[in-house]
Amino acid sequence: MHRITVIGGGFAGLTAAITAAEAGAKVTVHEAHHTLGGRARTADGPYRTNDGPHALYNGGPHWAWLRRRDLIGPLAPIPPLEAARLRLRHKGALRRTPPFAMLKLLRRGVGPAPVDTDFLTWATGIAGEEGARAAAHYCAVALFHHDPGSLSAAFVQERLRRAAKLPPEAHYPRGGWGGVVDRMAALAWNLGVRMETLSRVDTLPTDTPVIVATSLDAARRLLDDPPLTWPSGRTTLVDLAVRTRRGDAFAVSDLDAPGWIERFTAQDRTLAPAGEQLIQGQIPLAPHESKADGTARAEHLLDLGFPGWRERLTWRREAVANGRTGAVDLPGTTWRDRPAVDRGDGVYLAGDQVASPGLLSEVSFNSALTAVSLALGRHELDLKRA
Ligand SMILES: Cc1cc2nc3c(=O)[nH]c(=O)nc-3n(C[C@H](O)[C@H](O)[C@H](O)COP(=O)(O)OP(=O)(O)OC[C@H]3O[C@@H](n4cnc5c(N)ncnc54)[C@H](O)[C@@H]3O)c2cc1C
């Protein structure tokens, strides 16, 4: 029987553990934190915030895999009346519909964008500069970068198409991703996976193949491998609760600068106490900007979409997520150029900044499957089909 050690019990580590155990391996997971889930943890309450993911995109490979194993659980659909309250800030004012020029980029006839050109240059040729900038900023919801227009056109186009798809790809597990993590942990347990929490690994084991399913920063330290880097986003996260008021926006997408604010209780009332709404925003920061700059921009969007929010405030917290929002690809690079999964000597990387395709956590998922297939010496497709 194969033995495999997985370091990190987040979405990548749990995916790897389940996949390896299903293939018959004897798996041990080491997780530094006292609970599993990593960035996919959900706070206990009363305000059930997520550190990282909210949306589970049904166009991704993880959707079918989770569903087949009955791990998604109940979903919180957005009521149509709430969905109609999506607002877009454009030229300083809120509007209901995207600028016409931006929509040109979503037409069927638009071919695949080039890898080597930046998105703003490519998109300006189709939609003009104003439409191109609006589209780039809209994509911030799925790439968390302060200047999406400067990234590879092919990379941003994929995010634009998926973030703007109708009906929407984004689905919300009721109660947050914490429920998905709990179900994954229970399945892993039933498959005989040994899971050790409060178990930070400082030295790689040499007696089994190892899947390092940590953030890329932690993997770089653990493997003592300085070149293990790849660009990601830096973003202010603003979480707040306000007393309910009819007519609040469902979400505000900033088309004048990257930024997104969403009222998650619109689709899931379980996330905050009765009579209150949980709102979470992310405002990407340029290298020279501070958390306070992001907070100020978030407050401006709140003023527009949630009138009177300051007087209705019941809870608030802010943080900066640095390098925690997944890989971004600069012009001339694709996911294939990111740090390879196979590090040699039986060590494999899984996570959202390594060489695997997909959106956000899908990269963690895909790399986990690749890491297991390499560790077990099987053909990758055998596992993906399972
Ligand atoms: C603000 C924000 C919003 C996001 N929104 C979405 C979204 O809507 N949809 C989506 O799909 N994705 C989203 N993401 C991305 C998603 O959160 C991540 O891609 C995914 O959670 C990463 O999972 P992971 O297992 O690769 O890494 P992590 O979740 O970081 O897990 C790594 C684990 O390794 C552990 N660890 C680290 N070092 C060690 C060590 N030495 N020994 C043992 N354990 C160790 C850590 O404690 C952690 O639990 C978002 C991220 C952020 C920050």
The ligand as an SDF file (V2000), in Angstrom:
LIG
                    3D

 53 58  0  0  0  0  0  0  0  0999 V2000
  -10.4050   37.3350    0.1460 C   0  0  0  0  0  0  0  0  0  0  0  0
  -10.3900   36.0610   -0.6370 C   0  0  0  0  0  0  0  0  0  0  0  0
  -11.5010   35.7180   -1.4040 C   0  0  0  0  0  0  0  0  0  0  0  0
  -11.5030   34.5380   -2.1450 C   0  0  0  0  0  0  0  0  0  0  0  0
  -12.6350   34.2070   -2.8380 N   0  0  0  0  0  0  0  0  0  0  0  0
  -12.6950   33.0430   -3.4930 C   0  0  0  0  0  0  0  0  0  0  0  0
  -13.9070   32.6240   -4.0980 C   0  0  0  0  0  0  0  0  0  0  0  0
  -14.9410   33.2940   -4.0070 O   0  0  0  0  0  0  0  0  0  0  0  0
  -13.9160   31.4320   -4.7600 N   0  0  0  0  0  0  0  0  0  0  0  0
  -12.8040   30.6360   -4.8260 C   0  0  0  0  0  0  0  0  0  0  0  0
  -12.8780   29.5810   -5.4460 O   0  0  0  0  0  0  0  0  0  0  0  0
  -11.6510   30.9970   -4.2310 N   0  0  0  0  0  0  0  0  0  0  0  0
  -11.5580   32.1720   -3.5530 C   0  0  0  0  0  0  0  0  0  0  0  0
  -10.4130   32.5290   -2.9150 N   0  0  0  0  0  0  0  0  0  0  0  0
   -9.2330   31.6580   -3.0400 C   0  0  0  0  0  0  0  0  0  0  0  0
   -9.3120   30.4810   -2.0570 C   0  0  0  0  0  0  0  0  0  0  0  0
   -9.5120   30.9520   -0.7540 O   0  0  0  0  0  0  0  0  0  0  0  0
   -8.0000   29.7210   -2.0940 C   0  0  0  0  0  0  0  0  0  0  0  0
   -7.6310   29.4650   -3.4330 O   0  0  0  0  0  0  0  0  0  0  0  0
   -8.0730   28.3780   -1.3890 C   0  0  0  0  0  0  0  0  0  0  0  0
   -8.7720   28.4740   -0.1680 O   0  0  0  0  0  0  0  0  0  0  0  0
   -6.6370   27.9230   -1.1500 C   0  0  0  0  0  0  0  0  0  0  0  0
   -6.6520   26.6430   -0.5290 O   0  0  0  0  0  0  0  0  0  0  0  0
   -5.2820   25.9190   -0.2530 P   0  0  0  0  0  0  0  0  0  0  0  0
   -5.6010   24.6560    0.4350 O   0  0  0  0  0  0  0  0  0  0  0  0
   -4.4720   25.8490   -1.4840 O   0  0  0  0  0  0  0  0  0  0  0  0
   -4.4600   26.8830    0.7320 O   0  0  0  0  0  0  0  0  0  0  0  0
   -4.8130   27.2820    2.2490 P   0  0  0  0  0  0  0  0  0  0  0  0
   -6.2580   27.4330    2.4190 O   0  0  0  0  0  0  0  0  0  0  0  0
   -3.9470   28.4550    2.5690 O   0  0  0  0  0  0  0  0  0  0  0  0
   -4.3520   26.0190    3.0970 O   0  0  0  0  0  0  0  0  0  0  0  0
   -3.0020   25.7980    3.4500 C   0  0  0  0  0  0  0  0  0  0  0  0
   -2.9910   25.1530    4.8240 C   0  0  0  0  0  0  0  0  0  0  0  0
   -1.6440   24.7820    5.1240 O   0  0  0  0  0  0  0  0  0  0  0  0
   -1.4370   25.0080    6.5010 C   0  0  0  0  0  0  0  0  0  0  0  0
    0.0170   25.1010    6.7060 N   0  0  0  0  0  0  0  0  0  0  0  0
    0.8510   26.0850    6.2770 C   0  0  0  0  0  0  0  0  0  0  0  0
    2.1320   25.7960    6.6310 N   0  0  0  0  0  0  0  0  0  0  0  0
    2.0890   24.5910    7.2680 C   0  0  0  0  0  0  0  0  0  0  0  0
    3.0940   23.7550    7.8550 C   0  0  0  0  0  0  0  0  0  0  0  0
    4.3920   24.0760    7.8340 N   0  0  0  0  0  0  0  0  0  0  0  0
    2.7180   22.5910    8.4440 N   0  0  0  0  0  0  0  0  0  0  0  0
    1.3980   22.2170    8.4490 C   0  0  0  0  0  0  0  0  0  0  0  0
    0.3960   22.9890    7.9160 N   0  0  0  0  0  0  0  0  0  0  0  0
    0.7600   24.1510    7.3170 C   0  0  0  0  0  0  0  0  0  0  0  0
   -2.1960   26.2960    6.7830 C   0  0  0  0  0  0  0  0  0  0  0  0
   -2.4800   26.4390    8.1660 O   0  0  0  0  0  0  0  0  0  0  0  0
   -3.4450   26.1000    5.9360 C   0  0  0  0  0  0  0  0  0  0  0  0
   -4.4920   25.4900    6.6590 O   0  0  0  0  0  0  0  0  0  0  0  0
  -10.3760   33.6960   -2.1440 C   0  0  0  0  0  0  0  0  0  0  0  0
   -9.2590   34.0300   -1.3550 C   0  0  0  0  0  0  0  0  0  0  0  0
   -9.2750   35.1920   -0.5960 C   0  0  0  0  0  0  0  0  0  0  0  0
   -8.0930   35.5110    0.2900 C   0  0  0  0  0  0  0  0  0  0  0  0
  1  2  1  0
  2  3  1  0
  2 52  2  0
  3  4  2  0
  4  5  1  0
  4 50  1  0
  5  6  2  0
  6  7  1  0
  6 13  1  0
  7  8  2  0
  7  9  1  0
  9 10  1  0
 10 11  2  0
 10 12  1  0
 12 13  2  0
 13 14  1  0
 14 15  1  0
 14 50  1  0
 15 16  1  0
 16 17  1  0
 16 18  1  0
 18 19  1  0
 18 20  1  0
 20 21  1  0
 20 22  1  0
 22 23  1  0
 23 24  1  0
 24 25  2  0
 24 26  1  0
 24 27  1  0
 27 28  1  0
 28 29  2  0
 28 30  1  0
 28 31  1  0
 31 32  1  0
 32 33  1  0
 33 34  1  0
 33 48  1  0
 34 35  1  0
 35 36  1  0
 35 46  1  0
 36 37  1  0
 36 45  1  0
 37 38  2  0
 38 39  1  0
 39 40  1  0
 39 45  2  0
 40 41  1  0
 40 42  2  0
 42 43  1  0
 43 44  2  0
 44 45  1  0
 46 47  1  0
 46 48  1  0
 48 49  1  0
 50 51  2  0
 51 52  1  0
 52 53  1  0
M  END
$$$$
